[in-house]
Amino acid sequence: MAAVFLFSGFVKANDPLGTVYKVQDYLDAWGAFSLSGGSFPYLASFLMAAFEFSIGVYLLFGIRRWATSILVLLFMSVMTPLTLWLAIANPISDCGCFGDAVVLTNWETFFKNLVLLAAAVCLFKWRRFIFKLVTTKVDWLISLYSIIFILFFTIFCYRYLPVFDFLPYHIGADIRKGMEIPEGEKPSVYETIFTYEKDGVKKDFTIDNYPGDSLWTFVDSHTVLKEKGYEPPIQDFALMSYEDGTNLTDEILADSQYVFLLVAPWLDRADDSSIDLINEIYDYSVEHDYRFLCVTSSTDEAISAWQENTGAEYPFALADEITLKSMVRYNPGLMLLKNGVVLNKWSANALPDEYQLNAPLDRLPLGEIQLKGVSRKLMEVTGSFLAPLAALTIIDLLWMKYRRRKEKKQKKVPDRADNGNPEE
């Protein structure tokens, strides 16, 4: 249970914006659109990561065993029926329990939660057997440190992109290969269902029996999966020129030169604190004959307002909103491509400046894939968490040992009563 909560909280902290998007999906499914567009999803994302990770630490170290077991049981008692509803109603594709690190279907999530609910009941019943790794007097220190660590890690990943990128547009990914279907594999077959109404009666049609009667009124449409097949990691990558509507996808992916993509799903909500630096990068790309595009799903009004407010002279392209949210977990973010391969990504808070872009990209480290291995990053993050924890534990043991020695010395104070000759 400790491992599950630690992993779940950590992957949410690693990709807080992804958790925000998932919370918004839930709120939209419940019709809470007013909450979906505000700050609530961000607050929920940060709190969920901190809560789950902290519960994992509490279980691992045996801290507050009674309260922790109660919280785990209550949490699973809420999540299990919620995931049953998800499995039956299927309002969203997956619950997002483990972010994009481990994607489960809604039914898989429900059965997983049934197992965890049973484990939570056992945990509550036999909570007195949970082993304590630290003394009671240092519980608060371990607890406080864990919360501070996960909050700082969440803020870091929010501002500077996830440390572990589980999305298909990670650094080193070949977008063209990600769109291909391997030889011998069959693609999934979908069918669009059109709902029409006539004389108060609603009826579903497909493209094969589309109603020819003009008295039918269109109501709704939805797509259903008819036959499950191979689904490539990247399915909706398509860029269309904002100026003339030209399809730029193949041209961008086949470009043997460097291509900068400024990814901004919503320009009206984009962080404009690095506008000057973005314009400098555009000037740099013009100077070295690199392509630069701002890719967005914004409206004409939002694009015009962005151009006016920022002095943007770069061209724009349109793309699917969900695709853009998967490309870079920031609004805006910058992506560097060459031959369709993702060489680097930055959030607006970590853009390269003039000191880093002081030569053509083929002569700079930025023009090559600079990628740490997963094992190395895992060791760094784990070490940054466990090393201070180990230090706190050792300090606690030394302090308790010192206190015991001091108490023993106080008990062995020699009797200073005068034992000399009474007459003297």
N, C-alpha and C positions, 0 to 999 in steps of 0.2 A: 504493500500500500504506500509505503514511503517512496519507493522508486516511481510508482505511477504518478503520485502528486508532484514529486520533484520534476519529473520529465514534462508533465503537462504544464506546470507553471513556468518552467524554463523556456519551452518552445513558444509560449505566449509572450514571454518577456523578450525573446529573441526577435519576434516579428510582431510588435505591438500594433502596427498599422493594419496588418492582416487580421488581427483580432478585432480591431475597430470595424473593419469591413464586415466581418462575420456577425458582430453584434448588430450592425445596421441591417443585415439580412433578417435577423430574428425580429427586430423591431418593425421592419416593413411587413413581415409575415403576420405580425400581430396587429397591424394597422396603426402602430404608434409612430406615425411619420414625424410628428413634432419633436419627439425625442431623438429620432434617427438623424436629423440634420443638425443637432446641436453638439454640445460638448459632452453629453452623457456617454456616448460610445467610447470616447477617449478615457474618461474616468473609469468606466466599467472595465476597459482593457487593462489599465494599469492595476486596478484593484484585484482583478481576477488572477493576474500573474503573481502578484505579491501574496495573495491569500493561498493559492494552491502550492506555491513554492515553500511558503512558511509552514504550512501544514505538513509538507513532506519532511522538512527539517525537524519539526516537533516530533513526528513519528520516528524518524531515524535516531534522534538523540534521547527519546523518551521524556520529552519536556511536557509538563501539564497533561499527564496521561488521561485524566478524567475529562477535562474540557476538550482536549483534542479528539478523543474517541467520539464524544457527543457531536462535535462539529462535522467529523467525517460521516457519521451516520445520517445527520440531517442533510448534509450536502448530497449524498448518494440517494437519499429518500426523495429529494427534489429532482435530481438529474435523471433518475431512472424513468419515472412517468413522463418527463419531458421528452426524452429520447424515444419513448414508445409513441408519443404523439407525432414526433418527427418521422418515425418509420411508417406510420399509417397514413398521415396526411401528406408527407413528402413536400413541405413548402420550400425547403432548401436542399441542395444536393448532398451536403454532409454537415455534421454538427460542428466541426472545427475544434473538437476536443484537443487534438494534438497538432493544431495548425496544419501546415503543409508538409510537416515532417512525416506523419503517418496519416494517410487519408483513408477513412473507413466509410462504408456505406451506412445509411441510417439504421438498417437492421443489424449490421455488425456492431454498431455503437450500442444499440439497445442490449444485445446479448452480452457485450463486454460489461455494461453497467449492471446487468443482473449478477454477474460474477463478483463485481466490486461491491455491490450492495450486500451480498452474502458475506464477503470478507469484512465489510464494515460492521455487520451485526456481530460477527465473531470477535472483532477487535474491541467492540464495546463490552461484550460479555466477559472477556478475559483480559481486560485492560490492565489489571494489576500485574500481569506477567510481562508487560512491556519493559524491556531492559533499559535502564538509565545509563547513558554513556558519560554524563557530566553530573557534577554535584548540583544540588538544588540551588545553592547560592549563586551559581553562575548561569542559571537558566535565562534570566533576563538579558544577560549580555549576549548569549548565543542567539536569542530571539531577536533582539534589536539589531545585531549585526546582520542576520539573514534578511530581515526586511529592508535594511538600508542597502545591502548588496544588490538585491533583486530590483529594487526601485532604480538605483543608479544604472544597472545593466539595461533595464527597460528604457530609460531616458537616452542612454548612449545609442541603443539600437534604433530608437525612434529618430534621433537626430542624424545618425551616420550610417543608416542601413543595417539590416540584420548581419550579425557575425556569421551565422550559418544560413546560407541562401538555398532553400529547398525548392525554389520556383524554377520553371523551365528556362528563364532568361538569366541564369546565374553566369558569373564571369567564367569564360571558357566555353560556354554553350554555343553550338553551331545552330543558328535558327533554322537554316534550310533543312538540316538533317532532322531537327526536331519536328518538322512539318511533314516528313516523309512517312509513308506506310511501307514497312519492310515487305520484300517480295514473298508472296505466298500468304500474306495476311489479308483478311477481308475487313473493310471498314464497317463501322456500325451503320445500320440502316434506320433512318428516322422517317416519320410520317407526320405531316402537319394536318391537324384537325381544325376545320373551320365550323364555327357555331353560327347558325342563322336562325332567324325567327320569322314566322308568318302566322297571322291570325292568333297570336298569343302562344303559339307552339314553337318550342326550340328544337332544332335538329342538328346533328353533327354530319358534316360532309368531309370527304377527302378530295384531293385534286382529281381523282378518277371519276367521281360522281358529283362534281361541282354543280350547284343548282343553276339552271338556265333561266328559271323563272325570276323576273325582275321584282316580283312581289316579296321575295325573301330579303330580309334586312340583316346585314352583318352585325353580329354581337361580339364575338371573341374568336381567338385562334390560339392554339398551343401545339407544341411539338412533342411527340411521344417516341420512345425508343421501340422499334419493331424487332430489330435483331442486333444483339450485342456483338460487336466486333472489335478490332484493334483501334484504339483511339490514340493518335500521336500526342505527345506532350504539348505541342504548340498547334492550335487549330485555327485561331482567329487573327493571326498576324497579317494585317493588310493596311497599307498606307495609301491615302488618296490626297492628291494635291489640293490644297484649299483654294488656290487661285483658279484652276481650270478643271478640277475633277479628274485629272489623269491618275491612273493607277501607278504608284511609285514602288510597289513592293519588290518586284523582281529587280528593278534598277538599283534599289538601295542594297539589297542582299547580295547582288553580284558585283558591287563596286569594289574594285581592288585597292582603292584609296581609302583613307580614313574617313569615317562619317560620324559626326556628332549629332545625337538625337537628344533634344531637350524635351523630356517627357513630362507633360503637365496635363493630367486628366481634366482638371477644372481651373482655368486661368483666373476666374473670379474669386477663387479661394486659395490661390497659389501664394507661397511665401515669396515676397518681393524684396527681401532683405539683401539678396545677392545679385540684384539686377545689374549693377555696374560690372561685376565680375563676369556675369553671363555675356554681357555685351563685349567685354574684352576677349572672351573666348571666341565669340563670333568673329571679331576683327582678326584674331589669330588664325582662324580657319580660312578666312578670305585671303589673308596674306600668304598662306601656304597652299592655297587651292584645295582645301578640304571642304566637303559638303557639310552644311549645318541646317538642320530642320527642327522646328518646334512642332512636336506631335501632340495633339490634343483632341478631346471630344467636346470642347466648349462650343457655345453658340457664337453666331456672328457678332453679337453685341459684346460678348466677353472678350473675343479676340480683338475687336476694335478698341475696346477700353484698355486692354493690355498693351497694345501698340502705342496708344496715346500716352499712357501713364509711364511707360518704361523706355520709350524711344526705340522699340525693337524694330530692326531693319531686316531681320532674317525671315525667310519664307516659312510658311506654316503647312502642316499636313494633318489630315483627320484620321482617327483610328478609333477602334472600339474602346469604350471606357474600361471594361473588365480587363482587356489586354494591357492597357496602359497601367492599370493598378498592379498588374503582375510583373511588368517590365522593371519598374523602379518603385520601391516602397517610400516614395516621398513626392511631394507636389510643390515645386518641380524637382526633377532629378535629371542627371545627365548620363547618357550612355554613349560609349565609344565602340563603333563597329568597324570591322574590316573583313571583306569577303563573307559577310553574314555572321561572323564570329564576334561574340561579346568580349571585348578586350578589357573593359573597365567600366565601373559605374560609380557615381558619386551622388550624394544628396546635395541640396543647395547649401548646406552648412560645411561642405568639405570639397568644394570645387577647386581644381588646380588654378594657381595664380600665375602671374607673369614670371615669377622666379622659377617655377617648375616648367612653364611652357616657354623656354628660352632658346629653343631650336626646333627643327622639324621633328615630328613624332617618331620617325624611324631611327632617330638618334637619341631618343629619350626612353627611360624605363616606362613612362606612361603609355608608350606605343606598343608595349608588349604585355602579355598576360602575366600579371604579378599575383599569383594565387598561392596562398598557404594551404597545405593539406588539411583535410578534416581532422586527422589525428593530432596534428600540431595545434590547431585552434582549440580542439577539445582539451588538450593538455594545458594550454594557457588559461582557458576559462576555468577549468576545474582547479588548477593550481591557485588561481587568483581568489577562489572561494575557500578552498580547503586549507591553504597555508595560514591565513589569519585565524581560521577556526582552530587549527592545531595549536597555533601560538596561544590563543585564548585558553584552550584546554590545559596546556602546560603551565601557563601562568596561574590558572586556578589551582592546579595540583600543588605547585610550589607555594602558593599563598596559604593553602590549607595546611601544608606540612609545617610552614613557618609558624602559623597560629598554634598548632598542636605543641610544637617545641616550646613556644613562649609560655603556654599554659602550664606545661610540665615544670618549667623553671620556676614559675610563680608558686607552685605547690611545694617545691623543694627548698624554700627559703629557710635557712638554718635558724633554730631557736636562739634568740639573742638574750634570753633570760639569764640573769646573773647566777652562776652555779658555784661562786667562790665561798670562802669561809664566812659563816654567818656573823662571827664576832667582828670580823674586819668590816 
